């Protein structure tokens, strides 16, 4: 049976690049692979046909001969290049299959890990709870955390003193082995040396051959002023030690600010509620107001109503993320006196008597509200 045109087999143009040929071959190989089409002779023939076309067209000399003379230029019986040379022909089929599918099944050939491949240590996280004062003003705190450090006894080699690691006899130092499954060639970590390429016959007694030890480490962490819950501080190189001389990971300190008995925080501003007596609210006066930097005097004008907010400029927080210093917002809460004596009640009743009949002069909000209520009920009667 006459052979089909190689470009037609791969469904590409005659000026197709190597990348386009590879993509086309992958598509045909996946479609007609015998494992996907068991007992299908036609699919197997198309699979072999696509392989032959790919091998020929990705070889510069063969492609030139094929473009000039057709199949005769690459047919060994006709004196052409033939299919037995190069990477294809009668050689192991997995060679060309690995070229195209190697990135799926373990990467390119010869890319094993090996003893000399260094591995970066794992990153660590530490949850740090701070007081509001430390978060706003900054502090230096000590943290203690478990981590893996480089073994001082074997200096990270994992081998007992006076001995050394030997090349793995299974993978011959490559760290990976290749398994053949039908047409597939799969590369995986060597089960003997776990991908390191070397085995330790006499492991270190302190780290048991790992080269690292689990220990508690104490660090001093400088907390910058203005941090808030959710902020994260990175300490480079303070994570777990690396393997085979690899760099250490990083430590990430996750900040959480505890609730405060007086202040609450929203961004750069601080908030507090300030209870005052109704006498102070009515007559006015000066109050000592706490801030995170000390006491300040706040002048309360007469006739201050409950819920009024006073703003103390730049008594809030200077955020670690930048921007202007926030304010302290103090909300006045007029406190009703409790546990009154008989004399105090009598005084209040007399005081209340002096307010009646003033037409809402002394309580404009109450007068307006009760007037609205009265009108509401009158409207209901209609």
MARNUNU-301223 format. One record per residue (C-alpha): chain; residue number from 0; x, z, y. Coordinates in pm, whole numbers. Layout:
# MARNUNU-301223
<atom c="A" k="NUM" X="X" Z="Z" Y="Y"/>
...
# end
This chain:
# MARNUNU-301223
<atom c="A" k="0" X="0" Z="0" Y="0"/>
<atom c="A" k="1" X="135" Z="-95" Y="340"/>
<atom c="A" k="2" X="251" Z="190" Y="557"/>
<atom c="A" k="3" X="64" Z="266" Y="875"/>
<atom c="A" k="4" X="233" Z="254" Y="1213"/>
<atom c="A" k="5" X="400" Z="590" Y="1282"/>
<atom c="A" k="6" X="260" Z="610" Y="1633"/>
<atom c="A" k="7" X="-85" Z="544" Y="1493"/>
<atom c="A" k="8" X="-36" Z="817" Y="1232"/>
<atom c="A" k="9" X="44" Z="1076" Y="1497"/>
<atom c="A" k="10" X="-209" Z="929" Y="1742"/>
<atom c="A" k="11" X="41" Z="903" Y="2030"/>
<atom c="A" k="12" X="159" Z="632" Y="2265"/>
<atom c="A" k="13" X="487" Z="449" Y="2198"/>
<atom c="A" k="14" X="651" Z="617" Y="2498"/>
<atom c="A" k="15" X="553" Z="969" Y="2380"/>
<atom c="A" k="16" X="806" Z="1242" Y="2451"/>
<atom c="A" k="17" X="947" Z="1477" Y="2187"/>
<atom c="A" k="18" X="716" Z="1752" Y="2312"/>
<atom c="A" k="19" X="414" Z="1524" Y="2272"/>
<atom c="A" k="20" X="530" Z="1423" Y="1923"/>
<atom c="A" k="21" X="567" Z="1787" Y="1824"/>
<atom c="A" k="22" X="221" Z="1871" Y="1953"/>
<atom c="A" k="23" X="69" Z="1573" Y="1773"/>
<atom c="A" k="24" X="246" Z="1658" Y="1446"/>
<atom c="A" k="25" X="129" Z="2018" Y="1466"/>
<atom c="A" k="26" X="-228" Z="1899" Y="1509"/>
<atom c="A" k="27" X="-206" Z="1663" Y="1208"/>
<atom c="A" k="28" X="-24" Z="1916" Y="990"/>
<atom c="A" k="29" X="-279" Z="2189" Y="1055"/>
<atom c="A" k="30" X="-563" Z="1948" Y="984"/>
<atom c="A" k="31" X="-429" Z="1803" Y="656"/>
<atom c="A" k="32" X="-221" Z="2091" Y="518"/>
<atom c="A" k="33" X="-269" Z="2126" Y="138"/>
<atom c="A" k="34" X="-341" Z="2497" Y="169"/>
<atom c="A" k="35" X="-639" Z="2411" Y="386"/>
<atom c="A" k="36" X="-741" Z="2122" Y="163"/>
<atom c="A" k="37" X="-685" Z="2231" Y="-199"/>
<atom c="A" k="38" X="-712" Z="1959" Y="-464"/>
<atom c="A" k="39" X="-750" Z="1694" Y="-194"/>
<atom c="A" k="40" X="-505" Z="1411" Y="-270"/>
<atom c="A" k="41" X="-603" Z="1214" Y="40"/>
<atom c="A" k="42" X="-527" Z="1512" Y="270"/>
<atom c="A" k="43" X="-192" Z="1567" Y="95"/>
<atom c="A" k="44" X="-96" Z="1202" Y="146"/>
<atom c="A" k="45" X="-187" Z="1217" Y="515"/>
<atom c="A" k="46" X="13" Z="1537" Y="548"/>
<atom c="A" k="47" X="324" Z="1371" Y="401"/>
<atom c="A" k="48" X="263" Z="1063" Y="614"/>
<atom c="A" k="49" X="253" Z="1272" Y="933"/>
<atom c="A" k="50" X="575" Z="1453" Y="829"/>
<atom c="A" k="51" X="754" Z="1123" Y="770"/>
<atom c="A" k="52" X="636" Z="985" Y="1104"/>
<atom c="A" k="53" X="745" Z="1298" Y="1290"/>
<atom c="A" k="54" X="1089" Z="1306" Y="1127"/>
<atom c="A" k="55" X="1152" Z="942" Y="1213"/>
<atom c="A" k="56" X="1029" Z="942" Y="1570"/>
<atom c="A" k="57" X="1211" Z="1262" Y="1669"/>
<atom c="A" k="58" X="1545" Z="1118" Y="1552"/>
<atom c="A" k="59" X="1678" Z="906" Y="1839"/>
<atom c="A" k="60" X="1864" Z="653" Y="1617"/>
<atom c="A" k="61" X="1581" Z="618" Y="1369"/>
<atom c="A" k="62" X="1327" Z="578" Y="1646"/>
<atom c="A" k="63" X="1529" Z="304" Y="1810"/>
<atom c="A" k="64" X="1558" Z="121" Y="1478"/>
<atom c="A" k="65" X="1189" Z="166" Y="1406"/>
<atom c="A" k="66" X="1087" Z="41" Y="1750"/>
<atom c="A" k="67" X="1299" Z="-273" Y="1701"/>
<atom c="A" k="68" X="1246" Z="-355" Y="1331"/>
<atom c="A" k="69" X="944" Z="-150" Y="1227"/>
<atom c="A" k="70" X="944" Z="17" Y="884"/>
<atom c="A" k="71" X="1220" Z="-216" Y="766"/>
<atom c="A" k="72" X="1457" Z="-53" Y="1014"/>
<atom c="A" k="73" X="1421" Z="288" Y="849"/>
<atom c="A" k="74" X="1356" Z="187" Y="487"/>
<atom c="A" k="75" X="1672" Z="248" Y="275"/>
<atom c="A" k="76" X="1563" Z="-24" Y="30"/>
<atom c="A" k="77" X="1581" Z="-273" Y="316"/>
<atom c="A" k="78" X="1913" Z="-142" Y="444"/>
<atom c="A" k="79" X="1765" Z="77" Y="715"/>
<atom c="A" k="80" X="1837" Z="438" Y="804"/>
<atom c="A" k="81" X="1606" Z="571" Y="532"/>
<atom c="A" k="82" X="1428" Z="900" Y="503"/>
<atom c="A" k="83" X="1690" Z="1090" Y="305"/>
<atom c="A" k="84" X="1928" Z="1171" Y="586"/>
<atom c="A" k="85" X="1895" Z="1404" Y="883"/>
<atom c="A" k="86" X="1659" Z="1694" Y="852"/>
<atom c="A" k="87" X="1384" Z="1513" Y="661"/>
<atom c="A" k="88" X="1372" Z="1283" Y="362"/>
<atom c="A" k="89" X="1415" Z="1448" Y="26"/>
<atom c="A" k="90" X="1531" Z="1775" Y="177"/>
<atom c="A" k="91" X="1335" Z="2100" Y="185"/>
<atom c="A" k="92" X="1000" Z="2037" Y="350"/>
<atom c="A" k="93" X="1005" Z="2378" Y="517"/>
<atom c="A" k="94" X="1287" Z="2265" Y="752"/>
<atom c="A" k="95" X="1070" Z="2038" Y="961"/>
<atom c="A" k="96" X="770" Z="2268" Y="923"/>
<atom c="A" k="97" X="975" Z="2557" Y="1062"/>
<atom c="A" k="98" X="1076" Z="2344" Y="1362"/>
<atom c="A" k="99" X="715" Z="2304" Y="1462"/>
<atom c="A" k="100" X="557" Z="2630" Y="1346"/>
<atom c="A" k="101" X="851" Z="2870" Y="1376"/>
<atom c="A" k="102" X="710" Z="3029" Y="1693"/>
<atom c="A" k="103" X="404" Z="3134" Y="1494"/>
<atom c="A" k="104" X="582" Z="3265" Y="1183"/>
<atom c="A" k="105" X="858" Z="3483" Y="1320"/>
<atom c="A" k="106" X="1038" Z="3274" Y="1580"/>
<atom c="A" k="107" X="1322" Z="3026" Y="1553"/>
<atom c="A" k="108" X="1560" Z="3031" Y="1257"/>
<atom c="A" k="109" X="1863" Z="3253" Y="1287"/>
<atom c="A" k="110" X="1695" Z="3474" Y="1547"/>
<atom c="A" k="111" X="1710" Z="3791" Y="1337"/>
<atom c="A" k="112" X="1758" Z="4130" Y="1494"/>
<atom c="A" k="113" X="2085" Z="4238" Y="1336"/>
<atom c="A" k="114" X="2290" Z="4554" Y="1380"/>
<atom c="A" k="115" X="2407" Z="4467" Y="1730"/>
<atom c="A" k="116" X="2063" Z="4419" Y="1880"/>
<atom c="A" k="117" X="1995" Z="4700" Y="2126"/>
<atom c="A" k="118" X="1649" Z="4849" Y="2167"/>
<atom c="A" k="119" X="1525" Z="5014" Y="2485"/>
<atom c="A" k="120" X="1395" Z="5367" Y="2446"/>
<atom c="A" k="121" X="1025" Z="5445" Y="2479"/>
<atom c="A" k="122" X="874" Z="5542" Y="2815"/>
<atom c="A" k="123" X="729" Z="5893" Y="2841"/>
<atom c="A" k="124" X="441" Z="6041" Y="3041"/>
<atom c="A" k="125" X="413" Z="6396" Y="3173"/>
<atom c="A" k="126" X="91" Z="6528" Y="3331"/>
<atom c="A" k="127" X="181" Z="6755" Y="3623"/>
<atom c="A" k="128" X="-73" Z="6982" Y="3791"/>
<atom c="A" k="129" X="5" Z="7075" Y="4154"/>
<atom c="A" k="130" X="-143" Z="7303" Y="4414"/>
<atom c="A" k="131" X="-282" Z="7134" Y="4724"/>
<atom c="A" k="132" X="-7" Z="7294" Y="4933"/>
<atom c="A" k="133" X="272" Z="7147" Y="4714"/>
<atom c="A" k="134" X="103" Z="6809" Y="4704"/>
<atom c="A" k="135" X="69" Z="6792" Y="5083"/>
<atom c="A" k="136" X="402" Z="6947" Y="5181"/>
<atom c="A" k="137" X="618" Z="6832" Y="4887"/>
<atom c="A" k="138" X="807" Z="7046" Y="4637"/>
<atom c="A" k="139" X="1066" Z="7045" Y="4362"/>
<atom c="A" k="140" X="926" Z="7151" Y="4025"/>
<atom c="A" k="141" X="1083" Z="7194" Y="3682"/>
<atom c="A" k="142" X="920" Z="7021" Y="3387"/>
<atom c="A" k="143" X="999" Z="7068" Y="3020"/>
<atom c="A" k="144" X="913" Z="6794" Y="2775"/>
<atom c="A" k="145" X="999" Z="6685" Y="2420"/>
<atom c="A" k="146" X="1203" Z="6366" Y="2395"/>
<atom c="A" k="147" X="1456" Z="6185" Y="2178"/>
<atom c="A" k="148" X="1812" Z="6205" Y="2304"/>
<atom c="A" k="149" X="2131" Z="6040" Y="2181"/>
<atom c="A" k="150" X="2287" Z="6240" Y="1897"/>
<atom c="A" k="151" X="2608" Z="6398" Y="2022"/>
<atom c="A" k="152" X="2747" Z="6450" Y="1671"/>
<atom c="A" k="153" X="2757" Z="6084" Y="1568"/>
<atom c="A" k="154" X="2741" Z="5943" Y="1924"/>
<atom c="A" k="155" X="2432" Z="5746" Y="1836"/>
<atom c="A" k="156" X="2577" Z="5561" Y="1535"/>
<atom c="A" k="157" X="2370" Z="5753" Y="1281"/>
<atom c="A" k="158" X="2668" Z="5772" Y="1041"/>
<atom c="A" k="159" X="2842" Z="6087" Y="926"/>
<atom c="A" k="160" X="3172" Z="6164" Y="1096"/>
<atom c="A" k="161" X="3452" Z="5963" Y="934"/>
<atom c="A" k="162" X="3214" Z="5699" Y="797"/>
<atom c="A" k="163" X="3039" Z="5395" Y="937"/>
<atom c="A" k="164" X="2743" Z="5171" Y="870"/>
<atom c="A" k="165" X="2788" Z="4884" Y="623"/>
<atom c="A" k="166" X="2648" Z="4534" Y="634"/>
<atom c="A" k="167" X="2316" Z="4513" Y="454"/>
<atom c="A" k="168" X="2352" Z="4330" Y="121"/>
<atom c="A" k="169" X="1993" Z="4209" Y="126"/>
<atom c="A" k="170" X="1990" Z="4024" Y="458"/>
<atom c="A" k="171" X="2370" Z="3995" Y="496"/>
<atom c="A" k="172" X="2357" Z="4150" Y="842"/>
<atom c="A" k="173" X="2084" Z="3923" Y="981"/>
<atom c="A" k="174" X="1821" Z="4198" Y="995"/>
<atom c="A" k="175" X="1556" Z="3955" Y="870"/>
<atom c="A" k="176" X="1472" Z="3781" Y="546"/>
<atom c="A" k="177" X="1287" Z="3456" Y="483"/>
<atom c="A" k="178" X="1005" Z="3436" Y="232"/>
<atom c="A" k="179" X="882" Z="3106" Y="93"/>
<atom c="A" k="180" X="507" Z="3080" Y="26"/>
<atom c="A" k="181" X="422" Z="2726" Y="-76"/>
<atom c="A" k="182" X="487" Z="2506" Y="224"/>
<atom c="A" k="183" X="514" Z="2809" Y="453"/>
<atom c="A" k="184" X="845" Z="2980" Y="527"/>
<atom c="A" k="185" X="785" Z="3322" Y="682"/>
<atom c="A" k="186" X="1054" Z="3533" Y="845"/>
<atom c="A" k="187" X="1017" Z="3912" Y="850"/>
<atom c="A" k="188" X="1222" Z="4229" Y="901"/>
<atom c="A" k="189" X="1451" Z="4315" Y="611"/>
<atom c="A" k="190" X="1286" Z="4591" Y="402"/>
<atom c="A" k="191" X="1625" Z="4737" Y="308"/>
<atom c="A" k="192" X="1776" Z="4795" Y="655"/>
<atom c="A" k="193" X="1446" Z="4790" Y="853"/>
<atom c="A" k="194" X="1574" Z="4501" Y="1065"/>
<atom c="A" k="195" X="1901" Z="4664" Y="1175"/>
<atom c="A" k="196" X="2131" Z="4446" Y="964"/>
<atom c="A" k="197" X="2331" Z="4748" Y="845"/>
<atom c="A" k="198" X="2273" Z="5043" Y="615"/>
<atom c="A" k="199" X="2416" Z="5392" Y="641"/>
<atom c="A" k="200" X="2543" Z="5530" Y="311"/>
<atom c="A" k="201" X="2641" Z="5869" Y="458"/>
<atom c="A" k="202" X="2395" Z="5957" Y="736"/>
<atom c="A" k="203" X="2471" Z="6209" Y="1008"/>
<atom c="A" k="204" X="2350" Z="6557" Y="914"/>
<atom c="A" k="205" X="2213" Z="6630" Y="1262"/>
<atom c="A" k="206" X="2005" Z="6318" Y="1326"/>
<atom c="A" k="207" X="1963" Z="6209" Y="960"/>
<atom c="A" k="208" X="2091" Z="5861" Y="1034"/>
<atom c="A" k="209" X="1862" Z="5780" Y="1326"/>
<atom c="A" k="210" X="2125" Z="5819" Y="1597"/>
<atom c="A" k="211" X="1876" Z="6020" Y="1807"/>
<atom c="A" k="212" X="1746" Z="6376" Y="1797"/>
<atom c="A" k="213" X="1418" Z="6531" Y="1905"/>
<atom c="A" k="214" X="1483" Z="6800" Y="2166"/>
<atom c="A" k="215" X="1320" Z="6976" Y="2461"/>
<atom c="A" k="216" X="1454" Z="6858" Y="2794"/>
<atom c="A" k="217" X="1416" Z="7033" Y="3129"/>
<atom c="A" k="218" X="1416" Z="6824" Y="3445"/>
<atom c="A" k="219" X="1385" Z="6901" Y="3815"/>
<atom c="A" k="220" X="1130" Z="6663" Y="3965"/>
<atom c="A" k="221" X="1118" Z="6615" Y="4341"/>
<atom c="A" k="222" X="759" Z="6573" Y="4454"/>
<atom c="A" k="223" X="735" Z="6377" Y="4780"/>
<atom c="A" k="224" X="503" Z="6510" Y="5049"/>
<atom c="A" k="225" X="157" Z="6356" Y="5057"/>
<atom c="A" k="226" X="99" Z="6277" Y="4688"/>
<atom c="A" k="227" X="-256" Z="6292" Y="4556"/>
<atom c="A" k="228" X="-433" Z="6297" Y="4221"/>
<atom c="A" k="229" X="-370" Z="5972" Y="4035"/>
<atom c="A" k="230" X="-29" Z="5909" Y="4192"/>
<atom c="A" k="231" X="257" Z="5847" Y="3950"/>
<atom c="A" k="232" X="624" Z="5928" Y="3998"/>
<atom c="A" k="233" X="878" Z="5721" Y="3800"/>
<atom c="A" k="234" X="1207" Z="5876" Y="3689"/>
<atom c="A" k="235" X="1428" Z="5591" Y="3573"/>
<atom c="A" k="236" X="1623" Z="5652" Y="3252"/>
<atom c="A" k="237" X="1462" Z="5989" Y="3176"/>
<atom c="A" k="238" X="1253" Z="5864" Y="2883"/>
<atom c="A" k="239" X="1363" Z="5844" Y="2520"/>
<atom c="A" k="240" X="1718" Z="5736" Y="2438"/>
<atom c="A" k="241" X="1762" Z="5375" Y="2327"/>
<atom c="A" k="242" X="1882" Z="5257" Y="1988"/>
<atom c="A" k="243" X="2210" Z="5079" Y="1912"/>
<atom c="A" k="244" X="2334" Z="5143" Y="2264"/>
<atom c="A" k="245" X="2013" Z="5026" Y="2431"/>
<atom c="A" k="246" X="1906" Z="5177" Y="2765"/>
<atom c="A" k="247" X="1682" Z="5482" Y="2784"/>
<atom c="A" k="248" X="1317" Z="5447" Y="2877"/>
<atom c="A" k="249" X="1159" Z="5589" Y="3192"/>
<atom c="A" k="250" X="958" Z="5906" Y="3253"/>
<atom c="A" k="251" X="631" Z="5875" Y="3442"/>
<atom c="A" k="252" X="501" Z="6194" Y="3600"/>
<atom c="A" k="253" X="124" Z="6174" Y="3646"/>
<atom c="A" k="254" X="0" Z="6394" Y="3933"/>
<atom c="A" k="255" X="-322" Z="6594" Y="3936"/>
<atom c="A" k="256" X="-402" Z="6824" Y="4229"/>
<atom c="A" k="257" X="-590" Z="7146" Y="4156"/>
<atom c="A" k="258" X="-908" Z="7237" Y="4344"/>
<atom c="A" k="259" X="-848" Z="7456" Y="4649"/>
<atom c="A" k="260" X="-1048" Z="7763" Y="4744"/>
<atom c="A" k="261" X="-1082" Z="7656" Y="5110"/>
<atom c="A" k="262" X="-997" Z="7289" Y="5153"/>
<atom c="A" k="263" X="-1103" Z="6966" Y="4990"/>
<atom c="A" k="264" X="-920" Z="6639" Y="5040"/>
<atom c="A" k="265" X="-1038" Z="6285" Y="5093"/>
<atom c="A" k="266" X="-750" Z="6047" Y="5150"/>
<atom c="A" k="267" X="-555" Z="6172" Y="5452"/>
<atom c="A" k="268" X="-826" Z="6408" Y="5578"/>
<atom c="A" k="269" X="-893" Z="6769" Y="5482"/>
<atom c="A" k="270" X="-1237" Z="6930" Y="5493"/>
<atom c="A" k="271" X="-1353" Z="7291" Y="5505"/>
<atom c="A" k="272" X="-1674" Z="7483" Y="5570"/>
<atom c="A" k="273" X="-1654" Z="7760" Y="5829"/>
<atom c="A" k="274" X="-1921" Z="8033" Y="5821"/>
<atom c="A" k="275" X="-2000" Z="8198" Y="6157"/>
<atom c="A" k="276" X="-2258" Z="8454" Y="6265"/>
<atom c="A" k="277" X="-2566" Z="8338" Y="6457"/>
<atom c="A" k="278" X="-2448" Z="8551" Y="6749"/>
<atom c="A" k="279" X="-2119" Z="8359" Y="6764"/>
<atom c="A" k="280" X="-2309" Z="8034" Y="6727"/>
<atom c="A" k="281" X="-2546" Z="8126" Y="7009"/>
<atom c="A" k="282" X="-2296" Z="8278" Y="7252"/>
<atom c="A" k="283" X="-1982" Z="8085" Y="7154"/>
<atom c="A" k="284" X="-1630" Z="8220" Y="7124"/>
<atom c="A" k="285" X="-1291" Z="8159" Y="6964"/>
<atom c="A" k="286" X="-1223" Z="8159" Y="6591"/>
<atom c="A" k="287" X="-903" Z="8162" Y="6386"/>
<atom c="A" k="288" X="-909" Z="7854" Y="6164"/>
<atom c="A" k="289" X="-669" Z="7824" Y="5867"/>
<atom c="A" k="290" X="-466" Z="7506" Y="5820"/>
<atom c="A" k="291" X="-194" Z="7422" Y="5568"/>
<atom c="A" k="292" X="63" Z="7469" Y="5843"/>
<atom c="A" k="293" X="-71" Z="7800" Y="5981"/>
<atom c="A" k="294" X="-356" Z="7938" Y="6191"/>
<atom c="A" k="295" X="-498" Z="7764" Y="6494"/>
<atom c="A" k="296" X="-755" Z="7872" Y="6753"/>
<atom c="A" k="297" X="-1083" Z="7682" Y="6761"/>
<atom c="A" k="298" X="-1319" Z="7721" Y="7058"/>
<atom c="A" k="299" X="-1684" Z="7735" Y="6955"/>
<atom c="A" k="300" X="-1919" Z="7643" Y="7242"/>
<atom c="A" k="301" X="-2242" Z="7834" Y="7292"/>
<atom c="A" k="302" X="-2561" Z="7710" Y="7125"/>
<atom c="A" k="303" X="-2366" Z="7555" Y="6832"/>
<atom c="A" k="304" X="-2597" Z="7445" Y="6553"/>
<atom c="A" k="305" X="-2525" Z="7478" Y="6182"/>
<atom c="A" k="306" X="-2374" Z="7164" Y="6029"/>
<atom c="A" k="307" X="-2177" Z="7068" Y="6340"/>
<atom c="A" k="308" X="-1830" Z="6932" Y="6255"/>
<atom c="A" k="309" X="-1520" Z="7008" Y="6460"/>
<atom c="A" k="310" X="-1216" Z="6782" Y="6426"/>
<atom c="A" k="311" X="-863" Z="6922" Y="6446"/>
<atom c="A" k="312" X="-638" Z="6625" Y="6510"/>
<atom c="A" k="313" X="-335" Z="6569" Y="6281"/>
<atom c="A" k="314" X="-397" Z="6887" Y="6081"/>
<atom c="A" k="315" X="-464" Z="6689" Y="5766"/>
<atom c="A" k="316" X="-225" Z="6503" Y="5535"/>
<atom c="A" k="317" X="54" Z="6252" Y="5589"/>
<atom c="A" k="318" X="-2" Z="6030" Y="5284"/>
<atom c="A" k="319" X="294" Z="5935" Y="5070"/>
<atom c="A" k="320" X="165" Z="5576" Y="5091"/>
<atom c="A" k="321" X="213" Z="5570" Y="5469"/>
<atom c="A" k="322" X="-23" Z="5560" Y="5763"/>
<atom c="A" k="323" X="-112" Z="5816" Y="6029"/>
<atom c="A" k="324" X="-150" Z="6186" Y="5959"/>
<atom c="A" k="325" X="-510" Z="6274" Y="5885"/>
<atom c="A" k="326" X="-734" Z="6536" Y="6048"/>
<atom c="A" k="327" X="-888" Z="6866" Y="5946"/>
<atom c="A" k="328" X="-1268" Z="6852" Y="5969"/>
<atom c="A" k="329" X="-1436" Z="7193" Y="5996"/>
<atom c="A" k="330" X="-1809" Z="7213" Y="5931"/>
<atom c="A" k="331" X="-1988" Z="7508" Y="6089"/>
<atom c="A" k="332" X="-2231" Z="7699" Y="5867"/>
<atom c="A" k="333" X="-2440" Z="7956" Y="6056"/>
<atom c="A" k="334" X="-2478" Z="8252" Y="5823"/>
<atom c="A" k="335" X="-2800" Z="8453" Y="5813"/>
<atom c="A" k="336" X="-2725" Z="8828" Y="5804"/>
<atom c="A" k="337" X="-2826" Z="9017" Y="5488"/>
<atom c="A" k="338" X="-2883" Z="9381" Y="5389"/>
<atom c="A" k="339" X="-3023" Z="9472" Y="5731"/>
<atom c="A" k="340" X="-3101" Z="9831" Y="5821"/>
<atom c="A" k="341" X="-3438" Z="9934" Y="5968"/>
<atom c="A" k="342" X="-3283" Z="9957" Y="6313"/>
<atom c="A" k="343" X="-3132" Z="9609" Y="6287"/>
<atom c="A" k="344" X="-3463" Z="9463" Y="6176"/>
<atom c="A" k="345" X="-3638" Z="9629" Y="6468"/>
<atom c="A" k="346" X="-3385" Z="9484" Y="6712"/>
<atom c="A" k="347" X="-3434" Z="9135" Y="6567"/>
<atom c="A" k="348" X="-3811" Z="9164" Y="6591"/>
<atom c="A" k="349" X="-3785" Z="9259" Y="6956"/>
<atom c="A" k="350" X="-3546" Z="8970" Y="7012"/>
<atom c="A" k="351" X="-3788" Z="8731" Y="6838"/>
<atom c="A" k="352" X="-4063" Z="8856" Y="7069"/>
<atom c="A" k="353" X="-3865" Z="8752" Y="7374"/>
<atom c="A" k="354" X="-3850" Z="8394" Y="7243"/>
<atom c="A" k="355" X="-4220" Z="8340" Y="7179"/>
<atom c="A" k="356" X="-4427" Z="8165" Y="7439"/>
<atom c="A" k="357" X="-4129" Z="7976" Y="7579"/>
<atom c="A" k="358" X="-4273" Z="7638" Y="7466"/>
<atom c="A" k="359" X="-3984" Z="7560" Y="7236"/>
<atom c="A" k="360" X="-3729" Z="7609" Y="7508"/>
<atom c="A" k="361" X="-3503" Z="7819" Y="7286"/>
<atom c="A" k="362" X="-3566" Z="7628" Y="6961"/>
<atom c="A" k="363" X="-3616" Z="7261" Y="7050"/>
<atom c="A" k="364" X="-3565" Z="7131" Y="6697"/>
<atom c="A" k="365" X="-3812" Z="7379" Y="6546"/>
<atom c="A" k="366" X="-4065" Z="7306" Y="6818"/>
<atom c="A" k="367" X="-4037" Z="6929" Y="6761"/>
<atom c="A" k="368" X="-4054" Z="6963" Y="6384"/>
<atom c="A" k="369" X="-4358" Z="7192" Y="6379"/>
<atom c="A" k="370" X="-4528" Z="6964" Y="6631"/>
<atom c="A" k="371" X="-4477" Z="6675" Y="6393"/>
<atom c="A" k="372" X="-4615" Z="6878" Y="6102"/>
<atom c="A" k="373" X="-4926" Z="6972" Y="6301"/>
<atom c="A" k="374" X="-4992" Z="6606" Y="6386"/>
<atom c="A" k="375" X="-4941" Z="6508" Y="6021"/>
<atom c="A" k="376" X="-5213" Z="6745" Y="5903"/>
<atom c="A" k="377" X="-5447" Z="6639" Y="6183"/>
<atom c="A" k="378" X="-5406" Z="6276" Y="6077"/>
<atom c="A" k="379" X="-5496" Z="6368" Y="5720"/>
<atom c="A" k="380" X="-5835" Z="6505" Y="5834"/>
<atom c="A" k="381" X="-5936" Z="6174" Y="5989"/>
# end
